Amino acid sequence: MLSRSPFATPKFVLQKGLCIEKPPANSFFNRAFNAHLDIAEKTYNTQFITGIKNGNLPPFAYGAFTVADSYYTYRSIDALSIAINKLASADKSNPVRDLLIEIRSRYVAFNKFFAKVWRIKGLESINPTQKLIDYVNHYVAVAKNEQPIYLLVAVLPCYHLWFWLGDRLKAYTKNNLYEEWITLTNNPDEAYLIGNFLEEYPQYDEKHALIIYKTSMSFELANFLDGGRFGVYEK
């Protein structure tokens, strides 16, 4: 099983002086997630996550979800590149640019590895759902129309929600076919890093940021809802 390639490596965290400790209780990281806890709970109760929890999700449904979800990692590179190009390449000390570049580089490496493991040619092999297409288009729109810091706001729900799910599911790993997925997902480093970064560089309007955040959370829910329908035979 695979989990999206982590970017909060010890080397990068140390080199850039970043923090992967749990953000403060009053941080945007926690306020935003708690404000949309209802979406998180709905995601936890989807057919896909219930199947992961009980260990009875059909393997072909898991495989279909995983391959379709890789559309996210392939196309997110487009959004990241747009945001990076907005920041002056001559400014070597721009922390937002550095973080976006690191995330992009990890996606590029992951996509190469993913294609090899899953025996696909690349993006052209993937048949994503419309909701997944809309989700990534949301990222691209944020990258095109907003300041680059808002793209970090847009991607935060993915990292925070997946960790939250893994943490909720950790009690169900024993003799579970999906133990590795749960264990790999139950890693807060990327979510915490972005959350602390947004506290250190609050270059955004919180009211506007919450709209972007909620849109991403809603697309995460839609993606997992679609995942529960994979493998269902339609006459």
C-alpha positions as CSV (number, residue, x, y, z in Angstrom):
1,M,0.0,0.0,0.0
2,L,1.1,3.6,-0.6
3,S,0.6,6.9,1.1
4,R,1.2,10.2,-0.5
5,S,4.9,11.1,-0.4
6,P,5.7,13.1,2.8
7,F,7.5,16.4,2.4
8,A,8.1,17.1,6.1
9,T,11.4,15.1,6.1
10,P,13.8,15.7,9.0
11,K,16.3,17.3,6.7
12,F,13.9,19.8,5.2
13,V,12.4,20.6,8.6
14,L,15.8,21.2,10.1
15,Q,17.2,23.1,7.1
16,K,14.3,25.5,7.0
17,G,13.8,25.8,10.8
18,L,10.2,24.6,10.6
19,C,8.0,23.1,13.3
20,I,6.1,19.8,13.2
21,E,4.8,20.1,16.8
22,K,1.0,20.2,17.3
23,P,-0.2,23.8,16.6
24,P,-1.7,25.8,19.5
25,A,-5.3,25.2,20.4
26,N,-6.2,28.7,19.2
27,S,-4.4,28.4,15.9
28,F,-6.1,28.8,12.5
29,F,-5.2,25.1,12.0
30,N,-7.5,24.0,14.9
31,R,-10.1,26.7,14.5
32,A,-10.6,25.9,10.8
33,F,-10.8,22.2,11.3
34,N,-13.2,22.4,14.3
35,A,-15.4,24.7,12.4
36,H,-15.9,22.0,9.8
37,L,-15.9,19.0,12.1
38,D,-19.3,18.0,10.7
39,I,-17.6,17.4,7.3
40,A,-14.9,15.4,8.9
41,E,-17.5,13.2,10.7
42,K,-19.4,12.6,7.5
43,T,-16.1,11.5,5.8
44,Y,-15.4,9.1,8.7
45,N,-18.8,7.6,8.2
46,T,-18.5,7.1,4.4
47,Q,-18.7,3.6,3.0
48,F,-15.1,3.7,2.0
49,I,-13.7,4.6,5.4
50,T,-16.1,2.2,7.1
51,G,-14.7,-0.5,4.9
52,I,-11.2,0.4,5.8
53,K,-12.1,0.4,9.5
54,N,-13.8,-3.0,9.3
55,G,-11.2,-4.5,7.0
56,N,-13.8,-5.6,4.5
57,L,-13.5,-2.9,1.8
58,P,-13.2,-4.9,-1.5
59,P,-9.5,-4.8,-2.6
60,F,-10.5,-3.8,-6.1
61,A,-12.5,-0.8,-4.7
62,Y,-9.4,0.2,-2.7
63,G,-7.3,-0.1,-5.9
64,A,-9.7,1.9,-8.0
65,F,-9.8,4.6,-5.3
66,T,-6.0,4.7,-5.1
67,V,-5.4,4.9,-8.8
68,A,-8.1,7.6,-9.3
69,D,-6.8,9.5,-6.3
70,S,-3.4,9.7,-8.0
71,Y,-5.0,12.2,-10.4
72,Y,-4.8,14.6,-7.4
73,T,-1.0,14.2,-7.0
74,Y,-0.4,14.5,-10.8
75,R,-2.5,17.6,-11.3
76,S,-1.7,19.3,-8.0
77,I,1.8,19.8,-9.6
78,D,0.1,22.2,-12.0
79,A,-1.4,24.3,-9.2
80,L,1.9,24.3,-7.2
81,S,3.9,25.4,-10.3
82,I,1.5,28.3,-10.9
83,A,1.8,29.5,-7.3
84,I,5.6,29.1,-7.4
85,N,6.0,31.1,-10.6
86,K,4.2,34.0,-8.9
87,L,7.0,34.3,-6.5
88,A,10.3,35.9,-7.7
89,S,12.9,33.2,-8.3
90,A,15.5,35.7,-7.4
91,D,14.2,35.8,-3.8
92,K,16.0,32.8,-2.4
93,S,14.7,33.4,1.1
94,N,10.9,33.3,0.4
95,P,9.6,30.7,2.8
96,V,6.3,30.3,1.0
97,R,8.1,29.5,-2.2
98,D,10.5,27.1,-0.5
99,L,7.6,25.1,1.0
100,L,5.7,25.0,-2.2
101,I,8.8,23.8,-4.1
102,E,9.4,21.1,-1.6
103,I,5.8,19.9,-1.8
104,R,6.0,19.8,-5.6
105,S,9.3,17.9,-5.6
106,R,7.8,15.2,-3.4
107,Y,4.7,14.9,-5.6
108,V,7.0,14.5,-8.7
109,A,9.0,11.8,-7.0
110,F,5.9,10.0,-5.7
111,N,4.2,10.0,-9.1
112,K,7.2,8.3,-10.7
113,F,7.2,5.7,-7.9
114,F,3.4,5.3,-8.1
115,A,3.4,4.7,-11.8
116,K,6.0,2.0,-11.4
117,V,4.2,0.2,-8.6
118,W,0.8,0.3,-10.1
119,R,1.9,-0.4,-13.6
120,I,0.5,2.7,-15.2
121,K,2.0,5.0,-17.8
122,G,1.1,8.1,-15.9
123,L,-1.6,10.7,-15.9
124,E,-3.1,9.4,-19.2
125,S,-3.8,6.1,-17.5
126,I,-6.1,7.6,-14.9
127,N,-9.9,7.9,-15.2
128,P,-10.8,10.3,-12.4
129,T,-14.3,11.1,-11.1
130,Q,-15.8,14.5,-11.9
131,K,-15.6,15.5,-8.3
132,L,-11.9,14.8,-8.3
133,I,-11.4,16.8,-11.4
134,D,-13.4,19.7,-9.8
135,Y,-11.3,19.4,-6.7
136,V,-8.0,19.8,-8.5
137,N,-9.5,22.6,-10.6
138,H,-10.3,24.3,-7.3
139,Y,-6.6,24.2,-6.5
140,V,-5.6,25.6,-9.9
141,A,-8.2,28.4,-9.5
142,V,-6.7,29.3,-6.1
143,A,-3.2,29.2,-7.5
144,K,-4.2,31.5,-10.4
145,N,-6.4,34.0,-8.6
146,E,-5.0,34.2,-5.1
147,Q,-1.8,34.9,-3.4
148,P,0.4,31.8,-3.1
149,I,-0.1,31.5,0.7
150,Y,-3.8,30.6,0.0
151,L,-2.7,27.4,-1.9
152,L,-1.3,26.2,1.4
153,V,-4.7,26.9,3.0
154,A,-6.3,25.0,0.2
155,V,-4.1,21.9,0.6
156,L,-4.2,21.9,4.5
157,P,-7.6,20.0,4.7
158,C,-6.2,17.1,2.8
159,Y,-3.3,16.6,5.1
160,H,-5.2,17.4,8.3
161,L,-8.3,15.3,7.4
162,W,-6.3,12.2,6.3
163,F,-4.3,12.3,9.6
164,W,-7.5,12.8,11.6
165,L,-9.0,9.7,9.9
166,G,-5.9,7.6,10.4
167,D,-5.8,8.6,14.1
168,R,-9.5,7.7,14.5
169,L,-8.9,4.3,12.8
170,K,-5.7,3.3,14.7
171,A,-7.8,1.3,17.2
172,Y,-8.9,-1.0,14.3
173,T,-5.6,-2.1,12.9
174,K,-5.4,-5.6,14.5
175,N,-5.8,-8.3,11.8
176,N,-7.0,-5.6,9.4
177,L,-6.2,-5.9,5.7
178,Y,-5.8,-2.1,5.6
179,E,-3.5,-1.8,8.7
180,E,-0.7,-0.3,6.6
181,W,-3.0,2.3,5.1
182,I,-4.2,3.3,8.5
183,T,-0.7,3.4,9.9
184,L,0.8,5.5,7.0
185,T,-2.2,7.9,7.1
186,N,-1.8,8.4,10.9
187,N,1.1,10.8,10.5
188,P,0.5,14.5,11.5
189,D,3.9,15.9,10.4
190,E,2.7,17.5,7.1
191,A,-0.5,18.8,8.6
192,Y,1.3,20.2,11.6
193,L,4.0,21.8,9.5
194,I,1.5,23.7,7.3
195,G,-0.5,24.7,10.4
196,N,2.5,26.1,12.2
197,F,3.7,27.8,9.0
198,L,0.4,29.6,8.6
199,E,0.8,30.8,12.2
200,E,4.3,32.1,11.5
201,Y,3.4,33.8,8.2
202,P,-0.2,35.0,8.6
203,Q,-0.3,36.7,5.2
204,Y,-3.9,36.0,4.5
205,D,-7.4,37.1,5.4
206,E,-8.9,34.5,7.7
207,K,-12.5,35.0,6.5
208,H,-11.5,34.4,2.9
209,A,-9.1,31.6,3.9
210,L,-12.0,29.7,5.6
211,I,-14.0,29.8,2.4
212,I,-11.2,28.2,0.5
213,Y,-10.6,25.7,3.4
214,K,-14.3,24.7,3.4
215,T,-14.3,24.1,-0.3
216,S,-11.3,21.7,0.0
217,M,-12.9,19.9,2.9
218,S,-16.1,19.4,0.9
219,F,-14.2,18.0,-2.0
220,E,-12.4,15.6,0.3
221,L,-15.8,14.3,1.5
222,A,-17.0,14.0,-2.1
223,N,-13.9,12.1,-3.0
224,F,-14.4,9.5,-0.3
225,L,-18.1,9.2,-1.1
226,D,-17.2,8.4,-4.6
227,G,-14.6,5.9,-3.4
228,G,-17.3,3.9,-1.6
229,R,-19.1,3.5,-4.9
230,F,-16.1,1.9,-6.7
231,G,-16.7,-1.7,-7.5
232,V,-20.4,-1.5,-7.2
233,Y,-21.9,-3.4,-10.1
234,E,-24.3,-1.3,-12.2
235,K,-26.7,-3.2,-14.4
